[in-house]
Amino acid sequence: MKTESVGLKKIEGPILILEKNCDVHYDEVVRIYNDNRESQVGKVLSVTDKNIVVQVFGNTTGLSIKNTTVEFTGVPMRIPVSPDMLGRVFNGLGEPFDDLPQIFTDDYRDVNGSSINPYSREYPRDFIQTGISVIDGLTTLIRGQKLPIFSGNGLPHNILAAQIVRQARLKNADEPFTIVFAGMGVKYDVARYFIDTFEKSGVLSNVVMYLSLADAPSVERLLTPKAALTAAEYLAFDRDMHVLVIMTDMTNYCEALREVSTTRGEIPSRKGYPGYLYSDLASLYERAGRIRGKKGSITQIPILSMPNDDITHPIPDLTGYITEGQIVLERELAQRNVYPPVAGLPSLSRLMKDGIGEGMTREDHKDVSSQLFACYAKVKELRALAGVIGEEEMSDLDKQYLKFGEEFETKFLTQDQNENRSIEQTLDIGWQLLAGLPESELYRIDNKYIEKYLHKGA
């Protein structure tokens, strides 16, 4: 039931503080009317015994304490869902952002979604081929997984995400991915880059975009990923599609959460973020996965920029606890023109072991990946040693490892932004690199694979 309140006590920027003279609920959608009965949408931020705090999704210019009326709808934020969403661009509230009319449907979904019973979840196992060697070979993406990209300001995380969108496919099936893109607090040029990229690659008709630009209210940034995931759940579990969700930038989302938390007068935790940052992020990340009996799936690639490249910052730190691994971009590699500049050692995929091997990728995948990790780790140690004693003082084997490290970064890690490598090509490149080391050093690979693959591409 709708109720109206005229007991407006204070207007502070986008915040309205009202006297509590009716029964309202946290997260409830409200409509704010000025004296000309022009309306705006808002949301209840907090409710106390005496006051109601409302955030307006827009500009409060022209509102007055005397003539403003607030209407409480009694429902949380909902967005329309339909197959007609595909190829459309919406703002963070689910309203058209592409100068086209709102989609016609009578199906509206709560953006907060509904929790999935853990018993109903199906374990992710299907390999997703991105065409990017360092991801497919070392930090494999699995259908239904949540695998974030940890980046830094100025690093090519957006370019990498766009390449994944263009190239991602299931290796053992012809079913294409439907893309749901959520941009929180992104600049106009970033939003334009993704739209243009999707148009040029011909995938835009299979993409749903939710954009909250940098000048949008903080609360809209908080609703954007929820709206996007609600659309993803509809497409995956109602329409049996395989959905890939890209969310950027989760750091902007967390900054908005901190801003709203401060407005509500909550006690801050680490670096000023609210104490419930972990559970709030989990409420988004845990909306990925597969459900037993459903053909569709949701795979998430959240992107977050680490402040000062600090991986121990609360945002990447808590994200790493919730998600199944991470892809970490390294500034040093980027400065040496390595693309994608994925740091081999801090990056991992916890579901990789269950989605690779015979019948999924190739029988030697697990052994080759493990050996490349081990060799590259030794390269890192030897480079540090060479910086102290000089490379000329090192043994012949050490020099072979250093050469392996250079070739690993220039041949395996580095590839063109439009280059789409099969998993077989990726593994063959790995074998070519390992062939430059003595066979005695390949202690993580089964002898039968050494005999079969070692000199195949040499």
Residue pairs with C-beta under 8 A, 6 or more apart in sequence:
1 74
2 71
2 72
2 73
2 74
3 22
3 23
3 24
3 71
3 72
3 74
4 22
4 69
4 70
4 71
4 72
5 18
5 19
5 21
5 22
5 52
5 69
5 70
5 71
5 72
6 68
6 69
6 70
7 18
7 19
7 20
7 21
8 16
8 17
8 18
8 19
8 65
8 68
8 70
9 17
9 18
9 19
9 51
9 65
10 16
10 17
10 65
11 17
11 60
11 63
11 65
11 68
13 60
14 55
14 56
14 57
14 58
14 59
14 60
14 217
14 218
14 219
15 45
15 53
15 54
15 55
15 56
15 263
16 32
16 42
16 53
16 54
16 55
16 56
16 60
16 63
16 68
16 70
17 51
17 52
17 53
17 54
18 51
18 52
18 53
18 54
18 70
19 50
19 51
19 52
20 47
20 48
20 49
20 50
20 51
20 52
22 72
24 44
24 47
24 52
24 72
25 44
25 47
25 74
26 44
26 45
26 46
26 47
27 43
27 44
27 76
27 77
27 112
28 43
28 44
28 72
28 73
28 74
28 75
28 76
29 41
29 42
29 43
29 73
29 75
29 76
29 77
29 78
30 41
30 42
30 43
30 44
30 54
30 70
30 71
30 72
30 73
31 39
31 40
31 41
31 42
31 70
31 71
31 73
32 39
32 40
32 41
32 42
32 54
32 56
32 63
32 68
32 69
32 70
32 71
33 39
33 68
33 69
33 70
33 71
34 62
34 63
34 64
34 67
34 68
35 64
35 67
35 68
40 56
40 57
40 58
41 56
41 57
41 58
41 93
42 54
42 55
42 56
42 57
42 70
43 54
43 55
43 57
43 77
43 219
43 223
44 52
44 53
44 54
44 72
45 53
45 54
45 55
45 219
45 260
45 263
45 264
46 52
46 53
46 264
47 53
53 263
53 264
54 70
55 217
55 218
55 219
55 260
55 263
56 217
57 93
57 217
57 219
57 220
58 217
75 110
76 110
76 111
76 112
77 93
77 110
77 111
77 112
77 223
77 226
77 227
78 94
78 108
78 109
78 110
78 111
79 90
79 93
79 94
79 108
79 109
79 111
79 227
79 230
79 231
80 94
80 102
80 103
80 105
80 107
80 108
81 105
81 107
81 108
81 109
81 230
81 231
81 234
81 238
82 103
82 104
82 105
82 107
83 235
83 239
84 103
84 104
84 105
85 103
85 208
85 231
85 235
86 178
86 205
86 206
86 207
86 208
87 204
87 205
87 206
87 207
87 208
88 96
88 98
88 100
88 103
88 208
88 209
89 96
89 97
89 98
89 195
89 209
89 211
90 96
90 97
90 98
90 208
90 209
90 210
90 211
90 227
91 97
91 210
91 211
91 212
91 216
91 220
92 184
92 210
92 211
92 212
92 216
92 220
92 221
92 223
92 224
92 227
93 220
93 223
93 227
94 111
94 210
94 227
95 102
96 102
97 209
97 211
107 234
109 230
109 233
109 234
110 230
111 223
111 226
111 227
111 229
111 230
112 226
112 283
113 226
113 229
113 230
113 233
113 287
115 286
116 286
116 287
116 289
116 291
120 291
120 292
120 293
121 289
121 290
121 291
121 292
122 144
122 289
122 290
122 291
122 292
123 290
123 354
124 142
124 143
124 144
124 145
124 289
124 290
124 297
124 351
124 354
124 355
125 142
125 143
125 354
125 355
125 360
126 142
126 143
126 144
126 170
126 171
126 172
126 173
126 355
126 360
127 140
127 141
127 142
127 143
127 170
127 171
127 172
127 355
127 356
127 360
127 361
127 423
128 140
128 141
128 142
128 143
128 168
128 169
128 170
128 171
128 299
129 136
129 167
129 168
129 169
129 170
129 171
129 422
129 423
130 136
130 141
130 163
130 164
130 167
130 168
131 163
131 167
131 168
131 419
131 420
131 421
131 422
132 160
132 163
132 164
132 167
132 340
132 415
132 421
133 412
133 413
133 415
133 421
133 425
133 426
133 429
134 340
134 342
134 344
134 347
134 412
134 413
135 141
135 164
135 327
135 340
135 342
136 361
136 421
136 423
136 426
137 365
137 368
137 369
137 372
137 412
137 423
137 426
137 427
137 430
138 344
138 347
138 369
138 372
138 373
139 147
139 325
139 327
139 342
139 347
139 348
139 349
139 352
140 349
140 351
140 352
140 355
140 356
140 361
140 369
141 147
141 168
141 299
141 301
141 349
142 299
142 324
142 349
142 351
142 352
142 354
142 355
143 170
143 242
143 290
143 297
143 299
143 355
144 288
144 289
144 290
144 297
144 298
144 299
145 288
145 299
145 300
145 324
145 325
145 349
145 351
146 285
146 288
146 299
146 300
146 301
146 302
146 322
146 323
146 324
147 299
147 300
147 301
147 323
147 324
147 325
147 326
147 327
147 349
148 250
148 300
148 301
148 302
148 303
148 304
148 316
148 319
148 320
148 323
148 326
148 327
149 157
149 160
149 161
149 301
149 302
149 303
149 304
149 326
149 327
149 329
150 304
150 306
150 311
150 316
150 319
150 326
150 327
150 328
150 329
150 346
151 157
151 303
151 304
151 305
151 306
151 329
152 305
152 306
152 309
152 329
152 331
153 305
154 334
155 305
155 329
155 331
155 334
155 341
156 329
156 334
156 339
156 340
156 341
157 248
157 303
157 305
157 329
158 190
158 193
158 194
158 248
158 303
159 339
159 340
159 417
160 329
160 340
161 246
161 248
161 301
161 303
162 193
162 194
162 197
162 198
163 340
163 417
163 418
164 244
164 246
164 301
165 179
165 181
165 197
165 198
165 201
165 203
165 207
165 244
165 246
166 197
166 201
166 203
167 420
168 177
168 244
169 176
169 177
170 177
170 242
171 360
171 361
171 423
172 360
175 242
176 206
176 242
177 206
177 242
177 243
177 244
177 299
178 206
178 207
178 208
178 235
178 241
178 242
178 243
178 244
179 198
179 203
179 206
179 207
179 208
179 243
179 244
179 245
179 246
180 207
180 208
180 209
180 210
180 228
180 229
180 231
180 232
180 235
180 243
180 244
180 245
180 246
181 194
181 207
181 208
181 209
181 210
181 228
181 245
181 246
182 209
182 210
182 224
182 225
182 227
182 228
182 229
182 245
182 246
182 247
182 248
183 190
183 191
183 194
183 209
183 210
183 211
183 212
183 213
183 224
183 248
183 249
184 212
184 221
184 224
184 225
184 247
184 248
184 249
184 250
184 252
184 253
184 256
185 212
185 213
185 214
185 216
185 221
185 249
185 252
185 253
185 255
185 256
186 211
186 212
186 213
186 214
186 248
186 249
186 252
187 213
187 214
188 213
188 214
190 248
191 211
191 213
194 209
195 204
195 209
198 204
198 207
198 209
208 228
208 231
208 235
210 224
210 225
210 227
210 228
210 231
211 224
212 220
212 221
212 223
212 224
218 256
218 259
218 260
219 256
219 260
221 252
221 253
221 256
222 253
222 256
222 257
222 260
224 253
225 247
225 250
225 253
225 284
226 284
228 245
228 247
229 245
229 284
229 287
229 298
232 243
232 245
232 287
232 298
233 287
233 298
235 241
235 243
235 296
236 242
236 243
236 294
236 296
236 297
236 298
237 291
237 294
237 296
239 296
240 294
240 295
240 296
241 296
242 296
242 297
242 299
243 296
243 297
243 298
243 299
244 299
244 301
245 288
245 298
245 299
245 300
245 301
246 301
246 303
247 253
247 284
247 300
247 301
247 302
247 303
248 302
248 303
249 303
249 304
249 305
250 281
250 302
250 303
250 304
250 315
250 319
251 304
251 305
251 306
251 307
251 315
254 273
254 277
254 281
254 304
254 314
254 315
257 273
257 274
257 277
257 280
258 268
258 272
258 273
258 274
261 268
261 273
261 274
262 268
262 272
266 274
266 275
267 275
268 274
268 275
269 275
269 277
270 277
270 314
271 313
271 314
273 314
273 315
274 280
277 314
277 315
277 318
278 318
278 321
278 322
281 318
281 319
281 322
282 322
284 302
285 300
285 302
285 319
285 322
285 323
286 322
287 298
287 300
288 298
288 299
288 300
289 297
289 298
290 296
290 297
290 298
300 323
302 319
302 323
304 315
304 316
304 319
306 313
306 315
306 316
307 313
307 315
309 331
310 316
311 317
311 328
311 346
316 326
319 326
320 326
324 349
324 350
324 351
325 347
325 348
325 349
325 350
325 351
325 352
326 346
326 347
326 348
327 342
327 347
328 342
328 343
328 346
328 347
329 340
329 341
329 342
329 343
330 341
330 342
330 343
331 341
332 341
333 341
333 342
333 343
333 409
333 413
334 341
336 409
338 409
338 410
338 413
338 414
339 414
339 415
339 416
339 417
340 413
340 415
341 413
342 413
344 372
344 373
344 376
344 408
344 413
345 373
345 376
345 377
345 380
352 369
353 366
355 361
356 365
356 366
356 369
357 363
357 365
357 366
361 423
361 427
362 423
362 424
362 427
363 449
364 427
364 445
364 446
364 449
364 452
364 453
365 423
365 427
367 444
367 445
367 446
367 449
368 427
368 430
368 431
368 434
368 445
368 449
368 453
369 430
370 444
370 445
371 430
371 434
371 442
371 443
371 444
371 445
372 408
372 412
372 430
372 433
372 434
374 444
375 401
375 404
375 408
375 434
375 437
375 441
376 405
376 408
378 401
379 401
379 402
379 404
379 405
379 408
380 405
382 394
382 398
382 401
382 402
382 405
383 402
383 405
385 394
385 398
386 394
386 398
386 402
391 399
391 402
394 402
397 438
397 441
400 436
400 437
400 438
401 437
403 436
404 433
404 434
404 436
404 437
407 433
407 436
408 433
411 429
411 432
411 433
412 426
412 429
412 430
412 433
415 421
421 429
427 453
428 453
428 456
428 457
429 457
431 453
431 454
431 456
431 457
431 458
432 457
432 458
434 442
434 445
434 454
435 454
435 455
435 457
435 458
439 450
439 454
442 450
442 454
